[in-house]
């Protein structure tokens, strides 16, 4: 066993039916002679880099994968590709999360999931009609002038032929006649299944309430669909001894968010250097809740470096993985600035403490 993997309890004192399981969990079966150094951002595909991390060494992995909503960095993925990516990444986490540690995934449902099999929505948008002509108006005119063509009815009622057709047949199809219908895709069940198959167990889930994304929800004006204003955090547990320490948070923090199922804080309003940043508060809360100082925090979709910055602020070590080279450089730059600010702050605090 490695130093990270060695348990703080006597496995021989566990029930006989658990001893074999725990021996397997805490043993290091990897034959690598060296592993990725901590406190580094690594460029490449997470599926290739995750196996290079020391087994049983990561206290918590917190990340947000591509959401399959058409962002630049995921545009090349089909839905099958996207599923395979997440399933593989989750599976590769099991060997490297320490027993009793956590995998935390921040994700949202796919709100405009294209479904060719879904029937077209027949929308009677009563408050958006350009013509006041009703179905009863058309039927009344047809009874009065049974020989009239659709064109003659339109002239009589001072409307278009399309309006006559829509009122008669209700074929006002939302989204266009040649576009695939969209629906909401619930992703939680898929993520849970992939985690269970990897060996993790669902431990908890939180809801992050953010700013309502009105600009991205204009399509909701002709439906009853809600505005996009929340995401999920799914907590998965690797079997093992889990340290439970309420002193990681203050009494106020436990009351305000540590024991609360709904977390409410603003999203990043200016995605000026990355398309999809989450706020520093999101990984910071997870890190403070689940880990101790000097433990290792992982983010395999590092993006602009937010999780690493949160780890540094909370005196944890970090490992980051990022596919896009430009974001690797961005993350390293931000982390360098964050380390410099931390050193200056520590120096100022020390000088203040040394004053008579």
Order of alpha helices (4+ residues) and beta strands (2+ residues): alpha-beta-alpha-beta-alpha-beta-beta-alpha-alpha-alpha-beta-alpha-beta-beta-beta-alpha-beta-alpha-beta-alpha
